């Protein structure tokens, strides 16, 4: 009963937050139409469609790489099975987030050249930390009694990981993925500077030409994509994480 009472306010806050975001988008749409900004943006609608697909492609590929590499690294760090190499690996991952974004992209460009590959590599590095940290936090938050009970039932370490620890840590891991993808969407415009494409082409070209319509044609879709991705991942987190370990349900 106590868990149910706690879950209801959290679910209500999540719903209120989604409604506030939708209301903000509606107000911005009305303002854009009244000020003529929407008409100026529509001059670039074909570019917006093409570059939005590029933007999403960069997010999907770099995000998938970050997820596929970040969760196993988090598992290894949580189990402390790397010995002295574990803290070193953690420091390397932390270092990837302290280096400025443009510096990471520039370093990737010197090795991989211009285009999408260095952009994908840099974006994957930038979005790795939230996934790793949340994986470690989620696994270490699993009650030791559950692990001991599973071990007492004769489960192997592999079975304990996949049937006990990961299911109980899934909500926290999903929160890390949600944060990582939100960071990713907002960082992708910088990929244009090294030939990676995306909506940054409209943003930076608009800045160079002092063209507000062109600038907003890239900035507004980027903001909407960030909100949309966050809402989609939030819904996936809400519905895919089982009720017993999901505080929002």
N, C-alpha and C positions, 0 to 999 in steps of 0.2 A: 504493500500500500504506500509506503514511504517513497519507493522508487517511482510509483505512478504519479504521486503528487509532485515530485521533482521534475518528472518528464513533461507534464502538462505546461508549466510556465516556460520551459525551454522551447517546446514546440510552438507555443503562442508567440514567443519572441522571434523565432525563426520566420513564422508566417508574417508577423508585423514588419520584419526587415524586408521580406520579399515584396510586400505591398508598398512599402516606402520607396523601394528601388523602382518599381513599376510606375509609381506616381511621379517620381523624379524624371524618368524617361519621358512620360507623357508631357510634363511641363516643359521640358527641353524641346520636345517636338513642336509644341505650340509656339514657343519663342522662336525657334528656327524658321517656322513658316511665316510668322508675323514680321520678322526682321529681314526677310529676303535671303537669309543664309541657306535655307533649304533649296531655293531656286539656284543659287550659286553652286551648291554641292551637286545638284542634278546634272550640271554640265559635265561632270566627271563620273557619271554613274557607271559607264563601261569600265573605266579604270578602277573604280571602287570594287566592282564585282570581281574583276580579274585579280586584283591585289589582295582582296579579302581571302580568296581561295589560297593564294600563296601564303598569306599570313597564317591561316589555319593549318596548312600543310607543315609549316615550320614548327608551329606549336605541337602538332600531333607527333611528329617524328622526334623532336628533341624531348618532349614530355615522355614519350614511350621509352626512350633510351634512359632518361633519368629514373623512371619507375623501375625498369628492369634491372638497372644497376644499383639503385639506391636501396631497395628493399633487401636484397641479399647482403649488401654491406652493413645495413642496420642490424640484420640478424646476426652476422658475425660479431659485430661490436657488442650487441646485447649479451651474447653468450660468452664473451671474454675468451674466446678460443684462439685469438690471434697473439696472445702473450704481449710482449713488448711492442710488437708491430701494430697492435690495436690503437694505442694512443697516437702513434705516428700517423696512421691512416686518418684518424679523426682530425688531427691538426692539418693534414693536407686538404681535407674536405672543407674545414673552416677557412683555410687560406683562400680557397676558390671563391668564397663569398666576400672576403675583405678586399680583394683586388677589385678595382673599379671595373664596371661592365665593359667600357670601351677598351680598357687595357687587355682584358681577356679576349675580346674579339680581335684586337690587333695582334696579340700573340698567336691566336689560332690562324689568323690570315698569313702570318709569316711562315707557318708550317704547311698549311693546307691550301694556300692561295686564296683567290677571290671566289665569291659565289656562295652557294648554299652550304657546302660541307663545313667550312669554318664557323658559319653562323649557327648551324645545328650543334656543333661541338660546344661552342661557347654558351649557348642557351641551356644545353644539358648540364653543363658544369654549374651554371648559376642556379638552376632549379633543383639541384641534387640535395642540398643541405636540409631543407624542410622534410623531405621524404626520409632521409637517413635518421634525423633526430627524432621524428615521430615514430618511426619503426622501433628505435631503441627504447623510447619512452613507453610505447605501448606494450612491448614485450616485457620490460622490467616491471610494469604495473600489474602484470598477471599475478593473482594471489598464489604464493608458494604452496598453499594447501592444495590447490587444484593440480599443480605439477606433481606434488608428492602422491596425491591420490591416483593420478594417472600412472605414475611409476609403480605404485603398489598393485595396480591392476595388470602389470606386466607389459605395459607399453614401452616400445623402444624410444630412443631420443627423437628419431625422425617422426614417429607417430605422435609423440607429445607436441612437437613443433607444429605439425600441420593440423592436428585434431583438437589441440587444447590451447596452445599459446597464440598462434596466429588468429584463430577465430575470435579470441577474447581481445586481441590487440587491433582488430580490423577497423574499428571506429576511429581510433587515434591515427592509424596509418592513413586512412581515407582523408582525415582532416589535413594531414601533411601533404597529400597529393593535391588536395583542393587549393591549399596555399601555394604550392609549387606552380600549379598551372596558372593561377592568377598572376603570379610574378612573371611567368613566361610570356603570357599574352601582352603584358605591359612593356616587356623588354624587347620583344620582336622588332618594333620599329627601328631599333638601332642596327639591325642586321642590314638595312639598306646601305649603311655606310661602308660595308665591305662586299657589296654586291649580292646580298642574300635575298633581296626582294621584300615583299610585304608592304603594308600600308605606310611604312616609314618613307617610302618614295614620295607619296603625296605630302606628308608632313614636312619633310626637309626641303623639298622643292618649293612648297608654299612659303617656307621661311626665307629661302634664298630670293624668291621673286616678290616677297612681301605681298602675297596673294592670300587674303584671309579665307576666301572660299575654298581654294585648293588646300590650305592648311587644315581647315575644319573637315574637308572631305576625307582626310586621313585620320584626324584626331577623334572625331565623333564615332566613326565605325570602330576604331580601336577601343574606345571606352565601352561601347555597346557590346563588343566581343568579350571584353573582360567581365562585364556583368553577366552576359549570357553563359559564358563558360562556368562562372562561379555558381550560377543557379542550376545549371545542368548537373555539375559534379555534386552540388549539394543535394539534389534530388536523388541521384544515384547512391550517395552516402546514406540518405534517409531510408530508401527502400531496399537496398541490397544488404545493409548490415543487419543481422538478425535482431529481433526485438529484445532479447535477453541481454545483449551487450550494447544496445543503442539507447543512450539516454534521451534522445529526441522522440522516441516512440513509446 
